[in-house]
C-alpha cells in the first residue's frame, strides 16, 4: 500500500509540474505576441502544406504555388474603415465584453436549437484571434477548451487595440492569403491604408467563409452582407466606442 501511495504522490507532482510548465509557456507565448508579430500560425502552415477541401471553394491555389501571403499591420497602417468594418460585421460589442459575449452565444444556441437554416456561432473577435493565432483547424471539445483558455489570456495580457491588430492581420481572407493588407493588394490592387468604406465592408463581409464568398467578384450574398455592414458602420462611425479603439 505504501508503494502505491508513494507512486500516486510522485505522479501527482509530475502532473502538477507539467501543468505549471505548460501554463508558464502559454503565458510567455501570449506575452511575446503582445509586442512581436507572429511569423506564422498553425493555420498558415496547414494551408501551405496542402489545399483546403470543400464543395464550392473559390480561388484554391495549385500544389506548386502555395506561398503564403501575409503582412502584419498595426492600426496606424490601415484605413480607419478597416477596424470599423470588422467590428460592424463580426462583434459590435468588442470593446464592451471581456472575451465572451453571453448574449451572442445565447442567440446562436437558440437559433441552432430551433433548427435554423444553417448553424451559426457566437464567437467574439477575441475568440477568433485565440483560434487563428494559437490553435489549429478542427472541431473538438479539447480545441474549444483551448480556445476559451487563450481567449482569457489575451484579454488579460493584451489590450483591445492589439487584439484587433492580430485579428485584421492573421484572419484568413482567401486560400493562402491572410490579413487585410494581402487581401487589399489582391482584390483592390492597393494598400489597406487606402480602403474605402465599401471595400472594407466587402472584406469584412466575406470573413465568415472567405473560401466560398468572393471579394474580387462578389455574388448576391456577399453584396447583401456588404450593405448590412455599411449600415452598421454608419451607425457606429464617430462614436466614442470606435474612437476608444483607435486611440487606445
N, C-alpha and C positions, 0 to 999 in steps of 0.2 A: 504493500500500500504506500509505503514511504517513497518508493521509487516512482510510482505513478504521480504522486503529489509533487515531487521534485521536477518530474518531466513536464507536468502541467504548468508549473511556475516558470520554468525555463522557456517553454513555448509561449506563454503569455508575455514574458519580457521581450522575446524576439518579435512577436506581433506588434507590441507597442513601439518598439524601436523602428520597425519597418514603417508603421503608420506615421510616426513622428518624422522620419526621413522623407516620406512622400509628401507630407504636409509642408515641410520646410522647402522642399524642392519646388512645389507648386507655387508657393508664395514668392520665392525668388524668381521663378519664371514670369509670373504676372508683374512683379516689380520691375524687372528688366524691360518688359514691353511698355511700361509706363513712360519710358524715355526713348526706347530704341524701336525702330520699325522691324517687324518680323521679316526675316529673309525669305521665308516661305511658310506655308501652312500644310497640314496633312492633306487637306482637300486639293491644294495645288499640286502636291506630289502625286496624288492619286490621278488627277486629270492628266498630268504629264506622262504617267505610266501607260494609261490606256483610255480610249474614248468612252464616254458615258453611253449606256444602252437604255433606250426608251423609245416608245412609239411617239412620233410627231416631233422629235427633237430637230432643232434647226441649227445650221451652221457648224456641224461637227467636223472637226479638222481630221485629216487622214493620219495614219500611224506615223509617217515620216515627217510630219510637220506639226508636232505638238509642243512647240515652245510656249512657255507661259508668258503672258503679257500682264505685267503688274508694276505699278508705280505708287509708292506710298505718298500721300499728300496730307498736309496739315490743313486746318480750316482756313488759314490765311491764303492758301494756294488755290482755292476753288471759289467759284461764284457763290455768293450767299444763297442763291437759288437752290444749291445742292442740298445742304442740310435741311433747309426748309421743306423741300420736296420729300426727303426721306422721312422726316417727322410726320408730314401730312399723309404720306402713303402707308407708313408702317407702324407708327407708335406716337399718337398725338399726346400721350401722357408721359412722354420720355423724361421730361425734366421733373415730373411730379412723383413718379414711383421710384422705388429703390431696387429695381431689377425685375420685379414681377408685378404684373397688372392683374389683380384678382378679378376685376370686373370683366376684362377681356377674356380671361380664362374661363369664367363662368358662362359668358355668352357663347364662346366657342364650344364648350361642352354641351350646352343646351341645344345649340344648332345641330351638332353631330348626333346627340341622343334622339332628337326629333326627326332624324332621317333627312337632313338637308341634301340638296342635290350633289354636293361634294363636301368632303371633310375640310374643316377649317381649323387653324391653330390660333392660339392666343399668345404667341411668343412676342416678347418685347425686343427692342433693338439690343438691349444688354444681353438677353439670352442668345440672340443670333450671333453677337460678337463672341460670346463664350464658345458657341458651337463652331463658328467659322475659324477662329484663331487657334483654339487649343484642342479641338476634337476632330473626330473622323466622321465620315458619312455613315448613316445607318440608323436603324430604329431599334432600341432595346431599352430596358429599364436601367441597365448599367450606364448607358450613354446619357439618358435623361438625368440620372442622378449626378453624373459628372458635369453635365451642363448646368444644373442648379448650383453645384458647388463652385464652379468657376464664375458663374454669374454673381454670386455673393462676393467672391474675391475681387472681381474688377469693380464692383460698386463700392467696395470699401477702400481699395487701393488706388483707383483712378478717379478722375473727375468726369463729368458728363461730356466735356469737350473731347477728352481723349477717347472715350468710348465711341463718340460719333466719328472721330478721325479714323479709328480702326474699322468701323463699320463701312464707311464710304470707300475705304482703301482696299479691303480684302473681300468684300462681298462679290460673289460670282455674278458676272454680267454677261456671260456667254461662254462657250466652250473654250477653255484655256485662257480666259480673259477675266481679270479680277480688278475691281475698283473703278471708280468713276473716270479717272484720267484715261485709263486704257479704253474704256467704253466710249468716252467722248472723242478720242482720236479715231477710233474705229468707225463709229456711226456718224459723227458730225465733222470729222477732219479738223478739229480744233481743240485747244486746251480746255480742261474743265473749268478754268478760271473765266471762260467766256460763254458758258452755257446760259441760255435764256431760260425764262420760267417754263415755257412749253417743253423745251428739250430736257431740262432737269426733271420735270414731271413725267416725261416719257420714260426716262431711265429708271426712275423710282417705281413707275407703274409696272415694269416688266420684272421687277425683282422677285415676286413670288415664285416664278419659274422662268428664268432667263433662257433656258434651253428650248422652251416652247414659244414664248412670246418674242416678237422681233422688234427691236428698236429701230433697225435700219429700214424695215418695210412693214410697219405695224398694221395688223388687221383690226377689225371692228372692236374686238375685246380690248386690245391694247389701247386703242384710241378712246374708248369709253372710260377705261381706268385713268388715262391721262387727264381727261376732262374732270373727273372726280378729284384727282389730286390737285389740279389747278384751282378748283373751287375752294378746297381746304387751305391751300397756300394763301389765297387771298384773304381768307378768314383769319389766318394766323399772322400774316405779314404785319410788321410794325408793332407786334405785341411785346410786352416786357418778357414774356416767356421765351420768344425766339432771340431777342437781344441778349438775354442772360446766357444762352448757349454760345453765341458768337463772341461775347466779351469775357467769358469765364476764365 
